[in-house]
Amino acid sequence: PEFFRLRTGRSAPCFTDMAEPIHQITTNNEGTHVREQVPYTLITRKEKCGEVLYEKRHYEKAHWACITVHEDTYEQSICYGFMKIMRYICHEGSYLGMTIPIVTVVRTDEMHRTLSRAVTVAYYLPPPHQSEPPRPHDPEVTIEHWPAAVVYTRAFTGATNELTIIHEISSLAEALDCPAVCVSDSFIVAGYTNPAAAQRQNEIWFLERP
């Protein structure tokens, strides 16, 4: 697919050993494949006129496979990072299993008007691999231990780019009763469908300050 031909100076072809996880992340929830969701505990949900404005969740500490990319645009960064993570999931020909969401950590300026070029793409390791994560062979991919966190989330659909992310950050900040309790310069975009999908299912996450 054209999506897998990156329009950057790097080469990241769609390797045949990645066919299974790519198929899984493009299969809908009624398909035969199981995409394990990152576990969390729902603390509260705020609704208005039947619409969910945001959810407050608790995520346990866990290991994530991460790569930080500095491409010219957000879209280029997630393409490159996603393909690197997919290669890790197909670890030495041993498929680790797909989990969702695949998350990207983005950083903004103080006024939340522009995104930093540094984007971190992260994959939650399935429970069988949490205690002993397979070591990445790619030096750009690292295993990080993320602490437990309280997260405020808001769902949105469609493409994810600089404009939509800035808009969703603003929308969630307006919905929160007290946005000051959250980290103010680092946010997470959680993707539940293939980054190439036309109608992506996404969430914007704010992390509560420790």
C-alpha positions in Angstrom: 0.0 0.0 0.0 1.1 3.6 -0.6 0.9 4.3 3.1 3.9 2.1 3.7 6.1 4.0 1.2 7.4 6.8 3.4 7.9 10.1 1.8 11.0 10.9 3.8 14.6 10.2 3.3 14.3 6.8 5.0 13.4 3.5 3.7 10.8 1.3 5.5 9.3 -1.2 3.1 6.3 -3.3 4.1 8.0 -6.6 5.0 6.1 -9.8 4.4 6.7 -11.0 8.0 4.6 -8.0 9.1 1.5 -9.1 7.2 -0.3 -10.6 10.2 -0.1 -7.6 12.6 -0.9 -5.2 9.8 -4.0 -7.3 9.0 -4.9 -7.4 12.7 -4.8 -3.6 13.2 -6.9 -3.1 10.0 -9.5 -5.7 11.0 -12.6 -4.4 12.7 -13.7 -5.4 16.1 -16.1 -8.0 14.7 -13.4 -9.8 12.8 -11.8 -13.1 13.8 -8.6 -11.5 15.2 -8.2 -10.4 18.8 -6.6 -7.1 19.4 -5.9 -6.9 23.1 -6.7 -3.6 24.7 -4.4 -1.9 27.2 -6.2 -2.6 30.5 -7.5 0.3 32.7 -10.0 1.0 35.4 -12.7 3.6 34.7 -12.8 6.2 37.5 -15.5 8.5 36.2 -17.2 9.6 33.0 -18.6 13.1 32.3 -21.5 13.3 29.9 -23.6 16.1 28.5 -26.8 15.5 26.5 -25.8 11.9 25.9 -22.3 12.8 24.6 -19.3 11.6 26.5 -17.1 14.7 27.1 -14.3 12.8 28.7 -13.4 9.7 30.8 -11.0 9.6 33.8 -9.1 6.3 33.9 -6.4 4.6 35.9 -3.7 2.7 34.0 -1.3 0.4 35.8 2.5 0.5 35.4 3.7 -1.4 32.4 6.4 -2.0 29.8 6.1 -0.3 26.4 8.2 -0.6 23.3 9.0 3.0 22.2 10.7 4.9 19.4 11.2 8.7 19.2 11.1 10.1 15.7 12.0 13.7 14.5 10.5 13.8 10.9 9.4 17.0 9.2 5.7 16.4 9.9 3.6 14.5 12.5 2.3 12.2 9.8 5.7 11.3 8.6 6.9 10.6 12.2 4.0 8.2 13.0 4.4 6.4 9.7 8.1 5.8 10.3 7.6 5.0 14.0 4.6 2.7 13.4 6.6 0.6 10.9 9.5 0.3 13.3 7.2 -0.8 16.0 5.5 -3.3 13.7 8.9 -4.9 12.9 9.5 -5.3 16.7 6.0 -6.9 17.1 7.2 -9.5 14.5 10.2 -10.1 16.7 12.6 -12.4 14.9 9.7 -14.1 13.1 7.9 -14.7 16.4 4.7 -12.6 16.4 4.2 -10.9 19.9 0.5 -10.0 19.4 -1.2 -6.8 18.6 -2.4 -4.5 21.4 -4.4 -1.3 21.1 -4.2 1.6 21.3 -0.8 2.4 19.7 0.0 5.7 21.3 2.0 8.7 20.3 3.4 11.1 22.8 3.4 14.7 21.5 4.8 17.9 23.0 3.6 21.4 22.4 4.7 25.0 23.0 3.5 26.9 26.0 0.4 28.2 24.2 -0.5 24.8 22.7 -0.3 26.2 19.2 2.4 24.1 17.6 3.7 20.6 18.0 7.3 19.7 18.6 9.0 17.6 15.9 9.9 15.0 18.5 7.1 12.3 18.5 7.3 9.1 20.5 5.4 6.1 19.2 4.7 3.4 21.8 3.3 -0.2 21.9 2.0 -1.8 25.0 3.5 -5.3 25.5 1.0 -8.1 25.9 0.8 -9.5 29.4 2.8 -12.7 28.6 5.8 -10.4 27.7 5.4 -7.8 30.5 7.7 -9.4 33.0 10.5 -10.2 30.4 10.1 -8.0 27.3 11.9 -9.3 24.2 15.0 -7.2 23.6 14.7 -5.0 20.4 17.3 -5.7 17.8 16.7 -2.2 16.4 18.7 0.3 18.4 16.1 3.0 17.7 13.5 0.9 19.6 13.7 0.9 23.4 11.8 -0.8 26.2 10.4 1.7 28.8 8.7 1.1 32.1 5.9 3.6 32.4 4.6 4.3 35.9 0.9 4.0 36.9 -1.0 7.0 35.8 -4.4 8.7 35.9 -5.5 9.8 32.4 -8.3 12.0 31.1 -9.4 10.9 27.7 -11.7 12.2 24.9 -12.6 10.3 21.8 -12.5 11.7 18.3 -12.5 10.3 14.7 -10.7 11.1 11.5 -7.2 11.9 10.5 -4.5 12.8 13.0 -2.2 15.7 12.1 -0.9 18.9 13.6 -4.1 20.8 13.2 -6.5 18.1 14.5 -4.3 17.3 17.5 -4.1 21.0 18.5 -7.8 21.2 18.2 -8.5 18.1 20.3 -6.1 19.3 23.0 -8.1 22.5 23.2 -11.4 20.6 23.2 -10.4 18.4 26.1 -9.0 21.3 28.1 -12.3 23.1 27.7 -14.2 20.0 28.9 -12.2 19.5 32.0 -13.3 21.1 35.2 -9.8 21.8 36.3 -7.2 21.3 33.4 -4.5 22.6 35.7 -4.2 19.2 37.4 -2.8 17.8 34.2 0.7 17.9 32.6 0.6 21.0 30.4 3.1 20.4 27.7 3.0 16.7 26.9 -0.1 14.8 25.5 -0.9 11.4 24.1 -2.8 10.5 20.9 -4.2 7.0 21.2 -5.0 5.2 17.9 -7.3 2.2 17.8 -7.2 1.7 14.0 -4.5 1.6 11.2 -2.9 5.0 10.8 -3.7 4.8 7.1 -7.5 4.4 7.8 -9.8 7.2 6.5 -12.0 7.1 9.7 -9.5 6.5 12.4 -10.8 5.9 15.9 -8.7 8.0 18.3 -8.5 9.5 21.7 -6.6 12.4 23.1 -5.1 11.8 26.6 -4.1 14.2 29.3 -1.9 12.8 32.1 -2.7 13.9 35.7 0.2 15.4 37.5 1.7 12.9 40.0 
